[in-house]
Amino acid sequence: MAKAYVFPGQGAQFVGMGKDLYEQVPQAAEMFEKANEILGFRITDLMFEGTEEDLRQTKVTQPAIFLHSVILALTQGDKFKPDMTAGHSLGEFSALVAAGALSFEDGLRLVSQRAQAMQKACELEPSTMAAIVGLDDKIVEDACAEIDAVVVPANYNCPGQLVISGSIEGVDKACEKLTALGAKRALKLSVGGAFHSPLMEPARAQLAEAIEKTEIKKPICPVYQNVSAQPFTDPAKIKENLIAQLTAPVKWTQTVQNMLADGATHFTEIGPGKVLTGLIKKIDRNAECENIGSL
C-alpha cells in the first residue's frame, strides 16, 4: 500500500489558517515564529487574524499556504510516512520539504523569493488566466497555438479542466475561440498575472539564481514534479525542474495518473482547502483520498 501525500497551491488560503496548530502544538508555534523572523514580518498575524485582502497579497499568500502545509506535515510525527509526494505549483516546494529534500528554512526563503519575483513579473505586463471546462486538452492546446498573442496551457488540473495563461489579449481571444468550439465554461480568474507562461520568464531567471545557491538533498521518497509529472530523487534534476516550473505548465492530471500507475493506493492532501482531493477524484473516481487541514 503506497501512500501519496499531496500539497495545495495558491488559492487555498483562508483567514484563521494554522491558528489551531500554533496554539496547540509547541513545535508548530516555534516553526511559525521562525517563519516570522525569516520573512521579516509577522505573517502569523495576517494568517490568524488578518483579512481576506491581506491574504491575497502574493508575498503573504504563497508563504502562508507553504507554512500551513509544511508545519502540518512535519508535526504529524510517526503518522507521516510518505512513499511519494507531489504538490500543485507552489505546493511542489511543500512536497520537497516534506520529503526532506529542502530544509524548512530554505523552502520558506525560496517560496518568499518566488512570490516576490512573480509579483514583479506581473507588474511588467498586464496578464491573466482563465479556466476552460468541458473540452479535450488537445483542442485547447491547438486553439492556443493559433492565437496571435501570448496564451498557453498552464494547469492541466483534471480531464476536461485546463487553465490557460497569457496576455489579456491572448486569453480573451482564446476564451472567445474556445467558447465557439464548445467549451462549457471559459472563465477568467481573479489572479494578478500569467503564471506558468512565458510572461513569467523574468521571475524564472530571478528565482533560478536563488535555487542554484540552495542545498537540495536526496529526498526520502520520490517527488513527482510539475514540469514532467515524473518522479525524481536526484538533487540536480530536482533543481532543474524547479527552475523550469515558473514558465512551464503544471501537469497535475498526468502526475496523479503516474502516481496511480506507480502504485499509489491512498492520497492524503495536507494543507488548506480540499481542491486537490476534488481533482484527484475527477482524475480517478476510485482513488482513495483524505484531507488533513487541521489537527
C-alpha positions as CSV (number, residue, x, y, z in Angstrom):
1,M,0.0,0.0,0.0
2,A,1.7,3.2,-1.2
3,K,0.9,6.4,0.5
4,A,0.9,9.6,-1.7
5,Y,1.0,12.9,0.1
6,V,0.0,16.0,-2.0
7,F,0.2,19.7,-1.2
8,P,-2.0,22.6,-2.5
9,G,-1.1,25.7,-4.4
10,Q,-2.2,29.3,-4.4
11,G,-5.8,30.0,-3.8
12,A,-6.4,27.6,-0.9
13,Q,-5.8,30.2,1.8
14,F,-8.3,31.3,4.4
15,V,-8.4,33.6,7.4
16,G,-7.5,31.6,10.6
17,M,-5.4,29.1,8.8
18,G,-2.8,27.4,11.1
19,K,-4.1,29.1,14.3
20,D,-5.0,25.8,15.9
21,L,-1.6,24.4,15.2
22,Y,0.1,27.4,16.7
23,E,-2.0,27.3,19.8
24,Q,-1.9,23.5,20.5
25,V,1.5,22.3,19.2
26,P,4.6,23.8,20.8
27,Q,6.8,22.6,17.9
28,A,4.4,24.3,15.4
29,A,4.5,27.6,17.3
30,E,8.3,27.5,17.2
31,M,8.2,27.0,13.4
32,F,5.7,29.8,12.9
33,E,7.9,32.2,15.0
34,K,10.9,31.1,13.0
35,A,9.0,32.0,9.8
36,N,8.1,35.4,11.2
37,E,11.8,36.0,11.8
38,I,12.9,34.8,8.3
39,L,10.2,36.8,6.5
40,G,10.8,40.0,8.4
41,F,7.1,40.5,9.3
42,R,4.6,38.7,11.4
43,I,2.8,36.5,8.8
44,T,1.1,34.7,11.7
45,D,-0.9,37.9,12.5
46,L,-2.1,38.0,8.9
47,M,-2.9,34.3,8.8
48,F,-4.7,34.1,12.1
49,E,-6.4,37.5,12.4
50,G,-6.0,39.3,9.0
51,T,-8.5,39.9,6.3
52,E,-9.0,38.0,3.0
53,E,-7.5,41.0,1.3
54,D,-4.3,40.7,3.4
55,L,-4.1,37.0,2.5
56,R,-4.5,37.7,-1.2
57,Q,-1.2,39.7,-1.3
58,T,1.2,37.4,-3.2
59,K,4.0,38.0,-0.7
60,V,1.6,36.7,2.0
61,T,-0.4,34.0,0.1
62,Q,2.4,31.8,-1.0
63,P,4.4,31.6,2.3
64,A,1.1,31.3,4.2
65,I,0.0,28.2,2.3
66,F,3.5,26.7,2.4
67,L,3.7,27.2,6.2
68,H,0.3,25.7,6.9
69,S,1.0,22.7,4.7
70,V,4.6,22.0,5.8
71,I,4.1,22.6,9.5
72,L,1.0,20.3,9.4
73,A,3.1,17.6,7.7
74,L,6.2,17.9,9.9
75,T,4.2,17.8,13.2
76,Q,2.4,14.6,12.3
77,G,5.2,12.6,13.8
78,D,5.1,8.9,13.1
79,K,1.8,9.2,11.2
80,F,3.6,11.0,8.3
81,K,5.3,8.3,6.3
82,P,5.1,9.2,2.6
83,D,6.0,6.7,-0.2
84,M,5.7,9.5,-2.7
85,T,4.9,13.3,-2.7
86,A,3.7,15.9,-5.1
87,G,2.5,19.5,-5.0
88,H,0.4,21.7,-7.3
89,S,2.6,24.7,-8.4
90,L,3.6,26.4,-5.1
91,G,2.8,23.1,-3.4
92,E,5.8,21.5,-5.1
93,F,8.0,23.4,-2.6
94,S,5.9,22.0,0.3
95,A,6.3,18.5,-1.2
96,L,10.1,18.8,-1.3
97,V,10.3,20.0,2.3
98,A,8.0,17.2,3.4
99,A,10.2,14.7,1.6
100,G,13.4,16.0,3.2
101,A,14.9,17.4,0.0
102,L,14.7,21.0,1.2
103,S,15.1,22.3,4.8
104,F,12.1,24.2,6.3
105,E,14.1,27.4,6.4
106,D,15.4,27.2,2.8
107,G,12.0,26.2,1.5
108,L,10.4,29.2,3.1
109,R,13.1,31.6,1.7
110,L,12.6,30.2,-1.8
111,V,8.8,30.5,-1.6
112,S,9.1,34.1,-0.4
113,Q,11.6,34.9,-3.2
114,R,9.3,33.1,-5.7
115,A,6.3,35.2,-4.6
116,Q,8.1,38.5,-4.9
117,A,9.7,37.6,-8.2
118,M,6.2,36.6,-9.6
119,Q,4.7,39.8,-8.3
120,K,7.4,41.8,-10.2
121,A,6.8,39.9,-13.4
122,C,3.1,40.5,-13.1
123,E,3.7,44.2,-12.9
124,L,5.7,44.3,-16.1
125,E,2.8,43.4,-18.4
126,P,-0.9,43.1,-17.7
127,S,-1.8,39.5,-17.9
128,T,-4.3,36.9,-16.6
129,M,-5.5,33.3,-16.6
130,A,-8.8,31.5,-17.5
131,A,-10.3,28.1,-16.6
132,I,-11.6,26.2,-19.6
133,V,-14.1,23.5,-18.8
134,G,-15.5,20.7,-21.0
135,L,-13.0,20.4,-23.8
136,D,-10.3,17.9,-24.5
137,D,-6.8,19.1,-23.8
138,K,-5.7,18.8,-27.4
139,I,-8.5,21.2,-28.6
140,V,-7.3,23.8,-26.0
141,E,-3.7,23.3,-26.9
142,D,-4.3,23.7,-30.7
143,A,-6.5,26.8,-30.1
144,C,-3.9,28.5,-28.0
145,A,-1.2,27.8,-30.6
146,E,-3.3,29.5,-33.3
147,I,-3.8,32.8,-31.3
148,D,-1.6,35.7,-32.5
149,A,-0.9,36.8,-28.9
150,V,0.7,35.1,-25.8
151,V,-1.6,32.4,-24.4
152,V,-0.6,28.9,-23.4
153,P,-2.0,25.9,-21.4
154,A,-0.9,26.5,-17.8
155,N,-2.6,24.0,-15.4
156,Y,-3.7,20.5,-16.5
157,N,-6.0,20.1,-13.5
158,C,-8.1,17.1,-14.4
159,P,-9.7,15.7,-17.6
160,G,-12.0,18.5,-19.0
161,Q,-10.4,21.3,-16.9
162,L,-7.4,23.1,-18.2
163,V,-6.3,26.6,-17.1
164,I,-4.8,28.9,-19.8
165,S,-2.4,31.8,-19.1
166,G,-1.1,34.7,-21.0
167,S,-1.6,38.4,-22.0
168,I,-5.0,39.8,-21.5
169,E,-5.4,40.0,-25.3
170,G,-4.3,36.4,-25.7
171,V,-6.6,35.0,-23.0
172,D,-9.6,37.0,-24.3
173,K,-9.1,35.7,-27.8
174,A,-8.6,32.1,-26.6
175,C,-11.7,32.3,-24.4
176,E,-13.8,33.5,-27.4
177,K,-12.4,30.8,-29.7
178,L,-12.8,28.0,-27.1
179,T,-16.4,29.0,-26.3
180,A,-17.1,28.8,-30.1
181,L,-15.5,25.3,-30.1
182,G,-17.9,24.1,-27.4
183,A,-16.3,24.8,-24.0
184,K,-18.9,24.6,-21.2
185,R,-17.2,27.5,-19.5
186,A,-14.3,29.9,-20.3
187,L,-14.0,31.8,-17.0
188,K,-11.3,34.4,-16.4
189,L,-9.7,34.0,-13.0
190,S,-9.1,36.8,-10.5
191,V,-5.3,36.5,-10.5
192,G,-2.7,39.1,-10.8
193,G,-0.7,37.6,-13.7
194,A,0.0,34.9,-16.2
195,F,1.5,32.2,-14.0
196,H,3.2,29.2,-15.8
197,S,3.5,31.1,-19.0
198,P,6.4,32.7,-21.0
199,L,5.5,36.0,-19.3
200,M,7.0,34.6,-16.0
201,E,10.4,34.5,-17.6
202,P,11.8,37.4,-15.5
203,A,10.6,35.6,-12.4
204,R,12.2,32.3,-13.5
205,A,15.5,34.0,-14.2
206,Q,15.5,35.7,-10.8
207,L,14.4,32.5,-8.9
208,A,16.9,30.4,-10.8
209,E,19.8,32.1,-9.1
210,A,18.3,31.5,-5.6
211,I,17.6,27.9,-6.4
212,E,21.1,27.2,-7.7
213,K,22.5,28.5,-4.4
214,T,20.2,26.4,-2.2
215,E,21.2,23.0,-1.0
216,I,18.8,20.2,-2.1
217,K,19.3,16.8,-0.7
218,K,18.1,13.4,-1.9
219,P,14.5,13.1,-0.7
220,I,13.3,10.2,1.4
221,C,10.8,9.2,-1.3
222,P,10.3,10.1,-5.0
223,V,8.9,13.6,-5.6
224,Y,6.7,13.9,-8.7
225,Q,7.4,17.3,-10.2
226,N,5.0,19.5,-12.2
227,V,7.2,20.0,-15.3
228,S,7.1,16.4,-16.5
229,A,4.8,14.7,-14.0
230,Q,7.6,12.2,-13.4
231,P,9.2,11.1,-10.1
232,F,12.6,12.4,-9.1
233,T,15.2,11.8,-6.4
234,D,18.3,13.3,-8.0
235,P,19.0,16.7,-6.4
236,A,20.4,18.1,-9.7
237,K,17.3,17.1,-11.7
238,I,15.0,18.4,-8.9
239,K,16.7,21.9,-9.1
240,E,16.5,21.9,-12.9
241,N,12.7,21.1,-12.7
242,L,12.1,23.7,-10.0
243,I,13.7,26.4,-12.1
244,A,11.7,25.4,-15.2
245,Q,8.4,25.3,-13.3
246,L,7.5,29.0,-13.4
247,T,7.2,29.2,-17.2
248,A,6.1,25.6,-17.8
249,P,2.6,24.1,-17.3
250,V,1.6,22.2,-14.2
251,K,0.9,18.7,-15.3
252,W,-1.4,17.7,-12.4
253,T,-3.6,15.3,-14.3
254,Q,-0.6,13.4,-15.6
255,T,1.1,13.5,-12.1
256,V,-1.8,11.8,-10.4
257,Q,-2.1,9.2,-13.2
258,N,1.6,8.4,-12.9
259,M,1.4,8.1,-9.1
260,L,-1.5,5.7,-9.5
261,A,0.4,3.7,-12.1
262,D,3.3,3.5,-9.8
263,G,1.3,2.0,-7.0
264,A,-0.4,4.9,-5.1
265,T,-3.3,3.4,-3.1
266,H,-4.1,6.3,-0.8
267,F,-3.8,10.1,-1.4
268,T,-3.6,12.5,1.6
269,E,-3.9,16.2,0.9
270,I,-2.1,18.2,3.6
271,G,-2.8,21.9,3.9
272,P,-5.6,24.4,3.5
273,G,-8.7,23.5,1.4
274,K,-9.7,20.4,-0.5
275,V,-9.0,21.4,-4.1
276,L,-6.6,18.6,-4.8
277,T,-8.8,15.9,-3.3
278,G,-11.6,17.0,-5.6
279,L,-9.3,17.0,-8.7
280,I,-7.9,13.5,-7.8
281,K,-11.4,12.2,-7.6
282,K,-12.2,13.6,-11.1
283,I,-9.0,12.0,-12.4
284,D,-9.8,8.6,-10.9
285,R,-13.2,8.3,-9.1
286,N,-12.0,5.2,-7.4
287,A,-9.0,6.8,-5.8
288,E,-8.9,6.7,-2.0
289,C,-8.5,10.2,-0.6
290,E,-8.4,12.1,2.6
291,N,-7.6,15.7,3.7
292,I,-5.6,16.9,6.7
293,G,-6.3,20.6,7.0
294,S,-6.1,20.9,10.8
295,L,-5.3,18.8,13.9
